Amino acid sequence: MLDQVNGLPVHVLVLHAAVIFVPLLALGAVVYALVTRWRSRINWAVALLAVTAPVAALITMLSGTEFYNRLLSGGRVSPAGKEILDGHMSNGTLTFWLTLGLGVVALLLVALTFRDPRALPKAADIGFALVLVVLAGVSVYYLYQTGDSGATAVWGTY
């Protein structure tokens, strides 16, 4: 299903959505958490990104699994290449789960503060901010690691 479009692997077509939407979600969630006065202006964007980024990461992960399986079944991967691809897939899976967590927490914060940006007690606001900053940083880090290992798999000499 998520294998090819006109002979091109779907993975190489859809991965760019994750590359765009995951960092945008990370940035939007952090700004939403830290800049209370902007919440009423960006709540719709953060909510939209909180759904879009995990979906993009999921489709990228699933299409990557299809691509990986096709490469393995065709015997087109060397042992060293398989090791790189296995690392790439592990990073991609972790990126999806972290992005999903980031999206859920961001969406929860938007839902709790939609009518009143200052509705939460200060301790809860600080707690959400800390969780979102950590999830955003780790999500972007693993997105980078996933992309780097994918580029190594395609362009590396191994």
VMD Tcl script that draws the C-alpha trace (Angstrom):
set ca {
  {0.00 0.00 0.00}
  {2.68 2.52 0.98}
  {5.33 1.13 -1.32}
  {5.49 2.94 -4.67}
  {3.97 5.72 -6.74}
  {4.87 5.65 -10.43}
  {7.88 3.49 -9.62}
  {9.22 5.81 -6.92}
  {9.32 4.68 -3.31}
  {6.60 6.51 -1.36}
  {9.07 6.90 1.49}
  {11.33 9.30 -0.42}
  {8.29 11.34 -1.39}
  {6.60 11.65 2.02}
  {9.60 11.96 4.33}
  {9.82 15.64 3.49}
  {6.48 16.23 5.21}
  {7.92 14.90 8.46}
  {11.08 16.96 7.96}
  {8.93 20.08 7.73}
  {6.11 19.42 10.19}
  {8.02 17.89 13.12}
  {10.31 20.94 13.63}
  {7.35 23.28 13.08}
  {5.40 21.44 15.78}
  {8.43 21.57 18.09}
  {8.83 25.31 17.57}
  {5.11 26.04 17.83}
  {4.67 23.95 20.98}
  {7.62 25.59 22.72}
  {6.46 29.09 21.80}
  {2.91 28.23 22.87}
  {4.15 26.93 26.20}
  {6.55 29.78 26.93}
  {4.84 32.88 25.48}
  {1.44 33.02 27.14}
  {0.37 36.25 25.43}
  {0.70 34.62 21.97}
  {-1.45 31.60 22.80}
  {-4.71 33.02 21.48}
  {-2.99 33.88 18.16}
  {-1.26 30.57 17.52}
  {-3.52 28.01 19.20}
  {-5.08 26.93 15.88}
  {-1.64 26.44 14.26}
  {-0.27 24.44 17.19}
  {-3.40 22.27 17.27}
  {-3.15 21.63 13.52}
  {0.56 20.81 13.76}
  {-0.08 18.56 16.78}
  {-2.14 16.34 14.48}
  {-0.26 16.81 11.19}
  {3.29 16.16 12.41}
  {2.61 12.76 14.03}
  {0.56 11.68 11.00}
  {3.43 12.70 8.70}
  {5.90 10.83 10.90}
  {3.66 7.74 10.93}
  {3.22 7.66 7.15}
  {6.96 8.17 6.72}
  {7.71 5.33 9.14}
  {5.22 2.92 7.55}
  {6.35 3.68 4.02}
  {9.97 3.28 5.13}
  {9.16 -0.16 6.49}
  {7.63 -1.13 3.13}
  {10.68 0.20 1.29}
  {13.04 -1.63 3.65}
  {11.18 -4.91 3.20}
  {11.24 -4.54 -0.58}
  {14.98 -3.87 -0.56}
  {15.65 -6.87 1.70}
  {13.45 -9.24 -0.30}
  {15.23 -8.19 -3.48}
  {18.64 -8.89 -1.95}
  {19.71 -5.31 -2.66}
  {21.20 -4.56 0.74}
  {24.71 -5.44 1.87}
  {25.33 -6.51 5.48}
  {26.83 -3.10 6.27}
  {23.91 -1.39 4.54}
  {21.44 -3.46 6.55}
  {23.11 -2.38 9.77}
  {22.79 1.28 8.75}
  {19.18 0.79 7.69}
  {18.34 -0.98 10.94}
  {19.67 2.03 12.85}
  {17.74 4.34 10.54}
  {14.53 2.44 11.19}
  {15.08 2.45 14.96}
  {15.62 6.22 14.88}
  {12.54 6.67 12.68}
  {10.37 4.65 15.02}
  {11.61 6.63 18.01}
  {11.00 9.87 16.11}
  {7.40 8.86 15.49}
  {6.70 8.01 19.14}
  {8.38 11.18 20.41}
  {6.48 13.29 17.88}
  {3.23 11.61 18.88}
  {3.96 12.40 22.54}
  {4.83 15.99 21.65}
  {1.60 16.31 19.68}
  {-0.55 14.87 22.45}
  {0.94 17.10 25.14}
  {0.74 20.18 22.90}
  {-2.88 19.41 22.02}
  {-3.70 18.92 25.69}
  {-2.18 22.29 26.57}
  {-4.10 23.98 23.75}
  {-7.34 22.34 24.90}
  {-6.79 23.43 28.50}
  {-5.95 27.04 27.59}
  {-8.09 27.59 24.49}
  {-10.68 29.88 26.13}
  {-8.29 31.48 28.60}
  {-4.53 31.44 27.85}
  {-3.83 31.95 31.56}
  {-6.29 29.31 32.83}
  {-3.67 27.00 34.31}
  {-1.97 27.45 37.67}
  {1.62 28.63 37.38}
  {3.02 25.23 38.42}
  {1.02 23.45 35.70}
  {2.14 26.00 33.11}
  {5.77 25.45 34.10}
  {5.29 21.67 34.04}
  {3.79 21.75 30.55}
  {6.58 24.05 29.38}
  {9.28 21.73 30.70}
  {7.70 18.64 29.16}
  {7.17 20.36 25.81}
  {10.69 21.79 25.66}
  {12.19 18.36 26.38}
  {9.91 16.52 23.94}
  {10.51 19.15 21.26}
  {14.28 18.95 21.65}
  {14.41 15.17 21.67}
  {11.98 14.88 18.75}
  {14.06 17.22 16.59}
  {17.28 15.48 17.65}
  {15.96 12.07 16.61}
  {14.49 13.51 13.42}
  {18.01 14.73 12.59}
  {19.55 11.37 13.51}
  {16.97 9.57 11.36}
  {17.68 11.80 8.38}
  {21.43 11.51 8.84}
  {21.35 7.72 8.97}
  {19.00 7.65 5.96}
  {21.34 9.87 3.98}
  {24.25 7.65 4.99}
  {22.30 4.61 3.78}
  {21.68 6.23 0.40}
  {24.87 8.19 -0.21}
  {27.43 6.56 2.09}
  {30.26 4.32 1.05}
  {30.01 1.10 2.99}
}
mol new
graphics top color blue
foreach p $ca { graphics top sphere $p radius 0.5 }
foreach p [lrange $ca 0 end-1] q [lrange $ca 1 end] { graphics top cylinder $p $q radius 0.2 }
display resetview
